[in-house]
Every structure is written in C-alpha cells, then in structure tokens.
Amino acid sequence: MSTSALNIDRSTLTPGDIERHDAGWRDPASPLFSLVVRKIKHEPLNRAVAELKPNRWLRGIMRHATPERQLAAPVQFKNGLYQVHPILDWSKAQALAYLHRHGLPINADHWDPTKGRDQRGECLIGDYCGLHQRANPLPVQEQAS
C-alpha cells in the first residue's frame, strides 16, 4: 500500500484548544475527561468510518493492556463492523520482538492521555463511539459467521 492510499483522520482540535476550553480534563475523575476523549478519539474515528464505510476493522489491541481487553475475542461483530484482533494474545515482549525483527520504529515514549495516569484506562472506542450509527450495517446472516 502506498502512503498516498492511507487515510489518517485526526482531531481538528489542537492540544492548545483543548487546554484552553477544557482545562483539568486529564483527570479521569473529571466530568470533562469523557468529553475530551470523544472529541480527540471518537470524532476523528467516526468521521473516517462515515467516509470510508468499512465493514472490518483491524485493531492492534493486546489482552495485557487493560482489564477490558482481557475479555475481547479474536474476532467480534460490534456496531456494524467485524473487529479483528490479530495480536490480541501477544505479550509486550512478542510485540517488541516483532518490531525489532522487521526493523519497525518503536515509540517508547508513547503516552495516551485518554488512558489516564496509569495507562490502563480503556476508552472503549469500538463500543461507545458513533460506529453503532452506521447507515448500512452488515446483513444479519453475516453476524452469525
């Protein structure tokens, strides 16, 4: 796939915009926390899904990352999409070994502000964003597959 074929949707808000309008949001106990997560994660994803209208979503989640992900199935049908989790049962060591073996970049400093201070929060983007509002969900007979 060429990079010109990639579609990367980002929030239209800058970090400065968020800090000016929703100061204090970084505390998961704050009522602003969920609002900002919707703005910076859900809105761009919903926009991309509306534009691309996919019926599958390849996700890079791993069970060890959060308690919620421990319950995930390798393939799930949720909100009109097949969610496929090919590295669900990988350990962090296996993921790092794969990156090293293939010469892929490692972002050791990655920190997701929407996952809280301990980085174990789960925004449940596949559950609570607007994906369930797709106009053309897959036919019922495909859901049972």
C-alpha positions in Angstrom: 0.0 0.0 0.0 1.4 3.4 -0.9 1.3 6.2 1.6 -0.9 8.1 -0.7 -3.6 5.4 -0.1 -3.5 5.9 3.7 -6.3 7.9 5.3 -5.3 9.4 8.6 -8.1 11.3 10.4 -7.1 13.4 13.3 -8.9 15.7 15.7 -9.5 19.1 14.4 -8.6 20.4 17.8 -5.0 21.3 18.8 -3.7 20.4 22.3 -3.8 24.2 23.0 -7.5 24.3 22.0 -8.3 21.5 24.5 -6.3 23.1 27.3 -8.0 26.4 26.8 -11.5 25.1 26.6 -11.4 22.0 28.8 -8.7 22.7 31.4 -8.5 20.0 34.0 -9.7 17.3 31.6 -6.7 15.0 32.1 -8.0 13.7 35.4 -10.2 10.6 34.6 -12.4 11.6 37.5 -13.2 15.0 35.9 -16.5 15.3 34.1 -14.5 16.8 31.2 -12.5 13.6 30.7 -15.1 11.7 28.7 -16.0 14.8 26.7 -12.4 15.3 25.6 -11.9 11.6 24.8 -15.0 11.9 22.5 -13.5 15.0 20.9 -10.0 13.7 20.2 -10.6 10.0 19.6 -14.2 9.3 18.8 -14.9 12.2 16.5 -12.0 11.5 14.1 -12.8 7.8 14.0 -16.5 8.4 13.4 -15.5 10.8 10.6 -13.2 8.2 8.9 -15.8 5.5 9.2 -18.5 7.7 7.7 -16.2 8.5 4.8 -14.8 5.0 4.2 -17.8 2.9 5.2 -15.7 -0.2 6.1 -17.2 -3.5 7.3 -14.0 -4.7 9.0 -11.6 -3.0 11.4 -8.2 -4.5 12.1 -7.2 -3.5 15.6 -3.9 -3.8 17.3 -5.1 -4.4 20.8 -3.5 -6.9 23.3 -5.1 -8.6 26.3 -2.4 -7.5 28.7 -3.0 -3.8 28.1 -6.3 -3.3 30.0 -8.8 -5.3 32.0 -11.5 -4.7 29.3 -9.2 -6.1 26.6 -8.8 -9.3 28.6 -12.4 -10.1 27.6 -12.0 -9.5 23.9 -12.5 -12.2 21.3 -10.1 -12.6 18.3 -13.0 -11.6 16.0 -16.0 -9.7 17.2 -19.0 -8.2 15.4 -19.9 -4.9 17.0 -21.6 -1.8 15.8 -21.8 -2.9 12.2 -18.1 -3.9 12.0 -16.1 -7.0 12.2 -13.4 -6.2 14.7 -10.3 -8.4 14.0 -7.6 -8.6 16.7 -4.6 -10.4 15.2 -2.2 -9.7 18.0 -4.6 -10.0 20.9 -2.7 -12.7 22.7 0.8 -11.3 22.1 2.8 -10.3 25.1 4.6 -6.9 25.1 7.9 -8.9 24.6 6.4 -10.6 21.5 5.3 -7.2 20.1 8.7 -5.7 20.7 10.5 -8.7 19.1 8.3 -8.4 16.0 9.1 -4.7 15.7 12.9 -5.4 16.1 12.8 -8.3 13.7 11.2 -6.2 10.9 13.1 -3.0 11.6 9.9 -1.1 12.6 10.1 2.0 14.7 9.3 1.8 18.4 7.8 4.7 20.2 9.0 4.1 23.7 7.7 7.5 24.9 4.2 6.9 23.7 1.7 8.1 26.3 -2.0 8.2 25.6 -3.6 10.9 27.7 -7.0 9.3 27.3 -5.9 6.2 29.2 -5.3 8.0 32.4 -2.2 8.3 34.6 -1.6 4.5 34.9 -2.2 4.0 31.1 -4.6 1.2 31.9 -7.8 3.1 31.2 -9.9 2.0 28.2 -11.8 4.5 26.1 -13.8 1.6 24.6 -13.7 3.3 21.2 -15.3 0.3 19.5 -18.2 0.3 22.0 -19.2 3.8 22.8 -18.3 5.9 19.8 -20.7 6.5 16.9 -19.8 3.4 15.0 -23.1 1.8 16.0 -24.9 4.6 14.0 -23.6 3.3 10.6 -26.3 3.5 8.0 -25.5 0.2 6.3 -24.7 -2.5 8.8 -23.8 -5.9 7.6 -26.7 -8.3 7.0 -27.9 -10.3 9.9 -26.8 -13.7 8.4 -23.2 -12.4 8.3 -23.3 -11.6 12.0 -23.6 -15.2 12.9 -20.5 -16.2 10.9 
